[in-house]
Each structure stands twice: as structure tokens, then as C-alpha cells.
């Protein structure tokens, strides 16, 4: 999992929010991954959100496999959208470019279908496709989240 954090580091730094950083710090402190001093050093030693995120992920990577897994598990609970974007959801983790290719193919096909649908001819772009397949082996449903871009609402003149 330490390799997973290295792989996602730059996108994590760009995309993680301040509330998620604080939540991750609390979770890691509760799991005895961080001491109170380490937790405080991330928040008090860094003023800019991106610097806090960078400091957090670097400290966790330095603590090894157990710490890295604890952070990933906490991220999955706190920000599923970010984890999906980073390719950390359980069914997509480790498949890297195959998942990205699949999402691009889905995105392209959906965009074409929406343009061909009479009531939604104004859809100009499918801006993103998120496939959330968290724990499908436990009978939980898979989710497909579409973000559509259009200049006028579907069906309006």
C-alpha cells in the first residue's frame, strides 16, 4: 500500500480538502499511527492546504505498510469520490491504466448516446464518469456516477 500512496501522491495533494485532512489526522491518531505531536505538527507547521496534504502523505509513507493501509482505509470512508478519482476503490485498486481506459470508453459511449437521445440533444460533454465498486463481493451495489455538461437544460427550447 505504500506504493499506492506514492502513485497517488501528487493527485492527493491537489484534490484532498482541508476537512478530509483533519479527519485523516484524527483517524490516524486514534489508530496510534500518529502521536499527538505528529498530528499537531501537520496542522500547525503547515499553513497551506497543499503543504498539509503533502506533509501528511509523506509522514504516512515513512511509517510503512500498516500506516499506509490505515490512511487508505480512512480515505475510503471520508471521501469516496476522491478515492475513486485516485483509483483506490477496492475493485479498481491496482488496475491503474485499465480502469482509466475503461472510464474513457464509458465516457465516450455515453456522450455519443446522450447526443443521439432526442430529449437530451443539448448535452455537449460527459465531463466525468466515476465507477464506484466498493466491496462488490459483499453484495453491495455498484454505482455509476455521471457528470453532464450542457448549456441549456435537457428538453428546453
C-alpha positions as a Markdown table, in Angstrom:
| # | Residue | x | y | z |
|---|---|---|---|---|
| 1 | Unk | 0.0 | 0.0 | 0.0 |
| 2 | Unk | 3.0 | 2.3 | 0.5 |
| 3 | Unk | 3.4 | 2.1 | -3.3 |
| 4 | Unk | -0.2 | 3.1 | -3.8 |
| 5 | Unk | 0.4 | 6.3 | -1.8 |
| 6 | Unk | 3.5 | 7.0 | -3.9 |
| 7 | Unk | 1.4 | 6.5 | -7.0 |
| 8 | Unk | -1.4 | 8.9 | -5.9 |
| 9 | Unk | 0.7 | 11.4 | -4.0 |
| 10 | Unk | 0.5 | 14.4 | -6.5 |
| 11 | Unk | -3.2 | 14.0 | -7.2 |
| 12 | Unk | -3.9 | 13.5 | -3.5 |
| 13 | Unk | -2.1 | 16.8 | -2.7 |
| 14 | Unk | -4.2 | 18.6 | -5.4 |
| 15 | Unk | -7.5 | 17.1 | -4.6 |
| 16 | Unk | -7.9 | 16.5 | -0.8 |
| 17 | Unk | -9.9 | 19.0 | 1.1 |
| 18 | Unk | -9.0 | 20.6 | 4.5 |
| 19 | Unk | -11.8 | 18.8 | 6.3 |
| 20 | Unk | -10.6 | 15.4 | 5.0 |
| 21 | Unk | -7.0 | 16.2 | 6.0 |
| 22 | Unk | -8.3 | 16.9 | 9.6 |
| 23 | Unk | -10.4 | 13.8 | 9.6 |
| 24 | Unk | -7.5 | 11.6 | 8.4 |
| 25 | Unk | -5.2 | 13.0 | 11.1 |
| 26 | Unk | -7.9 | 12.2 | 13.7 |
| 27 | Unk | -8.3 | 8.7 | 12.4 |
| 28 | Unk | -4.6 | 8.0 | 12.2 |
| 29 | Unk | -4.1 | 9.4 | 15.7 |
| 30 | Unk | -6.9 | 7.2 | 17.1 |
| 31 | Unk | -5.3 | 4.2 | 15.4 |
| 32 | Unk | -1.9 | 5.1 | 17.1 |
| 33 | Unk | -0.3 | 5.7 | 13.7 |
| 34 | Unk | 0.4 | 9.3 | 14.7 |
| 35 | Unk | 1.3 | 10.8 | 18.1 |
| 36 | Unk | -0.4 | 14.0 | 19.2 |
| 37 | Unk | 2.8 | 15.9 | 18.4 |
| 38 | Unk | 2.9 | 14.5 | 14.9 |
| 39 | Unk | -0.7 | 15.3 | 14.3 |
| 40 | Unk | -0.3 | 18.8 | 15.6 |
| 41 | Unk | 2.9 | 19.3 | 13.5 |
| 42 | Unk | 0.9 | 18.7 | 10.3 |
| 43 | Unk | -1.7 | 21.3 | 11.2 |
| 44 | Unk | 0.4 | 23.9 | 13.0 |
| 45 | Unk | 3.6 | 23.5 | 11.0 |
| 46 | Unk | 1.9 | 24.0 | 7.6 |
| 47 | Unk | -0.3 | 26.9 | 6.7 |
| 48 | Unk | -1.3 | 26.0 | 3.1 |
| 49 | Unk | -3.7 | 23.1 | 2.5 |
| 50 | Unk | -1.5 | 21.5 | -0.2 |
| 51 | Unk | 1.5 | 21.6 | 2.2 |
| 52 | Unk | -0.5 | 19.9 | 4.9 |
| 53 | Unk | -1.6 | 17.2 | 2.4 |
| 54 | Unk | 2.0 | 16.7 | 1.3 |
| 55 | Unk | 3.3 | 16.6 | 4.8 |
| 56 | Unk | 0.5 | 14.1 | 5.8 |
| 57 | Unk | 1.1 | 11.6 | 3.0 |
| 58 | Unk | 4.9 | 11.8 | 3.3 |
| 59 | Unk | 4.7 | 11.1 | 7.0 |
| 60 | Unk | 2.4 | 8.2 | 6.5 |
| 61 | Unk | 4.6 | 6.7 | 3.7 |
| 62 | Unk | 7.6 | 7.0 | 6.1 |
| 63 | Unk | 5.8 | 4.8 | 8.6 |
| 64 | Unk | 5.4 | 1.9 | 6.4 |
| 65 | Unk | 2.8 | -0.6 | 5.2 |
| 66 | Unk | 0.4 | -0.6 | 8.2 |
| 67 | Unk | 0.2 | 3.2 | 8.3 |
| 68 | Unk | -0.3 | 3.4 | 4.6 |
| 69 | Unk | -3.2 | 0.9 | 4.7 |
| 70 | Unk | -4.8 | 2.7 | 7.6 |
| 71 | Unk | -4.7 | 6.0 | 5.7 |
| 72 | Unk | -6.2 | 4.4 | 2.6 |
| 73 | Unk | -9.0 | 2.8 | 4.6 |
| 74 | Unk | -9.7 | 6.1 | 6.3 |
| 75 | Unk | -9.8 | 7.9 | 3.0 |
| 76 | Unk | -12.3 | 5.4 | 1.6 |
| 77 | Unk | -14.6 | 6.3 | 4.5 |
| 78 | Unk | -14.1 | 10.0 | 4.3 |
| 79 | Unk | -14.0 | 10.8 | 0.6 |
| 80 | Unk | -15.2 | 8.1 | -1.8 |
| 81 | Unk | -15.2 | 10.4 | -4.7 |
| 82 | Unk | -11.5 | 11.3 | -4.2 |
| 83 | Unk | -10.7 | 7.7 | -3.8 |
| 84 | Unk | -12.5 | 6.8 | -7.0 |
| 85 | Unk | -10.6 | 9.5 | -8.8 |
| 86 | Unk | -7.3 | 8.3 | -7.4 |
| 87 | Unk | -8.1 | 4.6 | -8.3 |
| 88 | Unk | -8.2 | 3.4 | -4.7 |
| 89 | Unk | -11.7 | 1.9 | -4.6 |
| 90 | Unk | -11.3 | -1.8 | -3.8 |
| 91 | Unk | -12.3 | -3.2 | -7.1 |
| 92 | Unk | -10.3 | -0.6 | -9.1 |
| 93 | Unk | -7.2 | -0.5 | -6.9 |
| 94 | Unk | -4.1 | -1.9 | -8.6 |
| 95 | Unk | -5.6 | -2.0 | -12.1 |
| 96 | Unk | -4.4 | 1.5 | -12.9 |
| 97 | Unk | -4.5 | 2.3 | -16.6 |
| 98 | Unk | -7.0 | -0.4 | -17.3 |
| 99 | Unk | -9.6 | 1.4 | -15.1 |
| 100 | Unk | -8.8 | 4.7 | -16.7 |
| 101 | Unk | -9.2 | 3.2 | -20.2 |
| 102 | Unk | -12.5 | 1.7 | -19.2 |
| 103 | Unk | -13.7 | 5.0 | -17.8 |
| 104 | Unk | -12.7 | 6.8 | -21.1 |
| 105 | Unk | -14.5 | 4.2 | -23.1 |
| 106 | Unk | -17.7 | 4.5 | -21.0 |
| 107 | Unk | -17.5 | 8.3 | -21.1 |
| 108 | Unk | -17.1 | 8.3 | -24.9 |
| 109 | Unk | -20.0 | 5.9 | -25.4 |
| 110 | Unk | -22.3 | 7.7 | -23.0 |
| 111 | Unk | -21.6 | 11.1 | -24.7 |
| 112 | Unk | -22.5 | 9.6 | -28.0 |
| 113 | Unk | -25.7 | 8.0 | -26.6 |
| 114 | Unk | -26.8 | 11.3 | -25.0 |
| 115 | Unk | -26.3 | 13.2 | -28.2 |
| 116 | Unk | -28.4 | 10.7 | -30.1 |
| 117 | Unk | -31.2 | 10.8 | -27.5 |
| 118 | Unk | -34.0 | 13.2 | -28.7 |
| 119 | Unk | -34.8 | 14.8 | -25.4 |
| 120 | Unk | -31.1 | 15.4 | -24.5 |
| 121 | Unk | -29.6 | 16.7 | -27.7 |
| 122 | Unk | -28.1 | 19.7 | -25.8 |
| 123 | Unk | -25.6 | 17.6 | -23.9 |
| 124 | Unk | -22.2 | 18.9 | -25.0 |
| 125 | Unk | -20.0 | 16.8 | -22.9 |
| 126 | Unk | -19.9 | 14.0 | -20.4 |
| 127 | Unk | -17.4 | 15.6 | -18.1 |
| 128 | Unk | -16.6 | 12.7 | -15.9 |
| 129 | Unk | -17.6 | 9.1 | -15.2 |
| 130 | Unk | -17.0 | 7.7 | -11.7 |
| 131 | Unk | -17.5 | 4.0 | -11.2 |
| 132 | Unk | -17.8 | 3.2 | -7.5 |
| 133 | Unk | -17.5 | -0.5 | -6.9 |
| 134 | Unk | -16.7 | -0.7 | -3.2 |
| 135 | Unk | -16.9 | -4.2 | -1.7 |
| 136 | Unk | -18.9 | -5.8 | -4.5 |
| 137 | Unk | -18.1 | -9.2 | -3.1 |
| 138 | Unk | -20.3 | -8.4 | -0.1 |
| 139 | Unk | -23.4 | -7.9 | -2.3 |
| 140 | Unk | -23.3 | -4.2 | -2.2 |
| 141 | Unk | -24.4 | -2.4 | -5.4 |
| 142 | Unk | -22.1 | -0.8 | -7.9 |
| 143 | Unk | -22.7 | 2.9 | -8.7 |
| 144 | Unk | -22.1 | 4.7 | -11.9 |
| 145 | Unk | -22.0 | 8.5 | -11.4 |
| 146 | Unk | -22.2 | 10.7 | -14.5 |
| 147 | Unk | -21.4 | 14.4 | -14.6 |
| 148 | Unk | -23.0 | 16.0 | -17.7 |
| 149 | Unk | -22.3 | 19.4 | -19.2 |
| 150 | Unk | -24.9 | 21.2 | -21.2 |
| 151 | Unk | -25.6 | 24.9 | -22.0 |
| 152 | Unk | -29.4 | 24.5 | -21.7 |
| 153 | Unk | -31.4 | 22.0 | -19.7 |
| 154 | Unk | -32.4 | 18.8 | -21.5 |
| 155 | Unk | -35.7 | 19.2 | -23.4 |
| 156 | Unk | -35.8 | 23.1 | -23.1 |
| 157 | Unk | -36.1 | 25.2 | -26.3 |
